[in-house]
Amino acid sequence: MKRFKFNLEKVLELRQFKEEECKLALGQAVSALNMIENKIKDTAYKRHSAAMERFNNPADIASWDMFILRLEQEARKLEEQAAQAQIVVDQKRELYLEASKDLKAMEKLKEKELKEYRKEMFISQMNEVDDITAARFITAAGQ
């Protein structure tokens, strides 16, 4: 009995590799976005702490105001970076979804061919059994 061979196995492997690469790229993009979001949270916490400290030490109000202003500017820059990172994440997600869709289509094709192969093998085996049975019947009838 011959073994099942999927003619497009190399294409399937290539699509699996592409999907894995897209998955890794998406993970890296999400990680970068998470780092930026953590920096935004940290900056907000620092700003809140500085605002509270400003009221505790009225002699240094001007320096605290400058520090708070710098933190606000940093927060705006981080928000812009987060917006850009979100765009990258969305692009990477779209690429991953497309690669995943292509891979699933190829896997379904392979499953369909495997099912057809099994059906053909079953029919072939049934024909062999029928031939053997018929040959035994003819041999037994001739004796």
C-alpha positions as CSV (number, residue, x, y, z in Angstrom):
1,M,0.0,0.0,0.0
2,K,1.4,3.3,-1.0
3,R,1.9,6.1,1.6
4,F,0.0,9.4,1.5
5,K,2.0,12.1,-0.1
6,F,0.8,15.7,-0.1
7,N,2.1,17.3,-3.3
8,L,2.1,20.8,-1.8
9,E,3.9,19.9,1.4
10,K,6.7,22.4,0.8
11,V,4.1,25.2,0.3
12,L,2.4,24.1,3.5
13,E,5.7,24.2,5.4
14,L,6.4,27.7,3.9
15,R,3.1,29.0,5.1
16,Q,3.6,27.5,8.5
17,F,7.0,29.3,8.7
18,K,5.4,32.6,7.5
19,E,2.6,32.3,10.0
20,E,5.2,31.7,12.8
21,E,7.2,34.7,11.7
22,C,4.1,36.9,11.7
23,K,3.2,35.6,15.1
24,L,6.6,36.5,16.5
25,A,6.5,39.9,14.9
26,L,3.1,40.6,16.4
27,G,4.4,39.5,19.8
28,Q,7.3,41.9,19.5
29,A,5.0,44.7,18.5
30,V,2.6,44.1,21.3
31,S,5.6,43.9,23.8
32,A,6.8,47.3,22.6
33,L,3.4,48.8,23.0
34,N,3.1,47.3,26.5
35,M,6.5,48.8,27.4
36,I,5.3,52.3,26.2
37,E,2.0,51.9,28.1
38,N,4.0,51.0,31.3
39,K,6.1,54.1,30.8
40,I,3.0,56.2,30.5
41,K,1.6,54.8,33.7
42,D,5.0,55.4,35.4
43,T,5.1,59.0,34.2
44,A,1.5,59.5,35.4
45,Y,2.5,58.1,38.8
46,K,5.5,60.4,39.0
47,R,3.5,63.4,38.0
48,H,0.9,62.7,40.7
49,S,3.6,62.2,43.2
50,A,5.3,65.5,42.2
51,A,2.0,67.3,42.4
52,M,1.5,66.1,45.9
53,E,5.1,66.9,46.9
54,R,4.7,70.4,45.4
55,F,2.1,71.2,48.0
56,N,4.2,69.8,50.8
57,N,7.2,72.0,50.0
58,P,6.0,75.5,48.9
59,A,9.5,76.9,48.8
60,D,10.3,74.9,45.7
61,I,7.0,75.4,43.8
62,A,8.8,76.7,40.7
63,S,11.1,73.7,40.4
64,W,8.2,71.3,41.0
65,D,6.2,73.1,38.3
66,M,9.1,72.7,35.9
67,F,9.4,69.0,36.8
68,I,5.7,68.5,36.3
69,L,5.8,70.3,33.0
70,R,8.6,68.1,31.8
71,L,6.6,65.0,32.9
72,E,3.6,66.2,31.0
73,Q,5.7,66.7,27.9
74,E,7.2,63.2,28.3
75,A,3.7,61.8,28.7
76,R,2.6,63.5,25.4
77,K,5.6,62.0,23.6
78,L,4.9,58.6,25.0
79,E,1.3,58.9,24.0
80,E,2.4,59.7,20.4
81,Q,4.7,56.7,20.5
82,A,1.9,54.5,21.8
83,A,-0.3,55.6,18.9
84,Q,2.4,54.8,16.4
85,A,3.1,51.5,18.2
86,Q,-0.7,50.7,18.0
87,I,-0.6,51.2,14.3
88,V,2.3,48.8,14.0
89,V,0.5,46.3,16.2
90,D,-2.6,46.6,14.0
91,Q,-0.5,46.1,10.8
92,K,1.3,43.1,12.3
93,R,-2.0,41.6,13.5
94,E,-3.5,42.0,9.9
95,L,-0.4,40.2,8.5
96,Y,-0.7,37.4,11.1
97,L,-4.4,36.9,10.4
98,E,-3.7,36.8,6.6
99,A,-0.9,34.3,7.1
100,S,-3.0,32.2,9.4
101,K,-5.9,32.2,6.9
102,D,-3.6,31.1,4.2
103,L,-2.2,28.3,6.4
104,K,-5.7,27.1,7.3
105,A,-6.7,26.9,3.7
106,M,-3.6,24.8,2.9
107,E,-4.3,22.6,5.9
108,K,-7.9,22.1,4.8
109,L,-6.7,21.1,1.3
110,K,-4.3,18.6,2.8
111,E,-7.1,17.1,5.0
112,K,-9.3,16.9,1.9
113,E,-6.7,15.1,-0.1
114,L,-6.0,12.8,2.9
115,K,-9.6,11.9,3.2
116,E,-9.8,11.2,-0.5
117,Y,-6.6,9.1,-0.3
118,R,-8.1,7.0,2.6
119,K,-11.4,6.6,0.6
120,E,-9.4,5.3,-2.4
121,M,-7.3,3.0,-0.2
122,F,-10.5,1.6,1.3
123,I,-12.1,0.9,-2.1
124,S,-8.9,-0.7,-3.3
125,Q,-8.7,-2.9,-0.3
126,M,-12.3,-3.9,-0.7
127,N,-11.7,-4.8,-4.3
128,E,-8.7,-6.9,-3.3
129,V,-10.8,-8.7,-0.7
130,D,-13.5,-9.3,-3.3
131,D,-11.0,-10.7,-5.8
132,I,-9.5,-13.0,-3.2
133,T,-13.0,-14.2,-2.1
134,A,-14.1,-14.7,-5.7
135,A,-10.9,-16.6,-6.5
136,R,-11.5,-18.9,-3.5
137,F,-15.1,-19.4,-4.5
138,I,-14.1,-20.3,-8.0
139,T,-11.3,-22.7,-6.8
140,A,-13.7,-24.3,-4.3
141,A,-16.5,-24.7,-7.0
142,G,-14.0,-26.3,-9.4
143,Q,-12.9,-29.0,-7.1
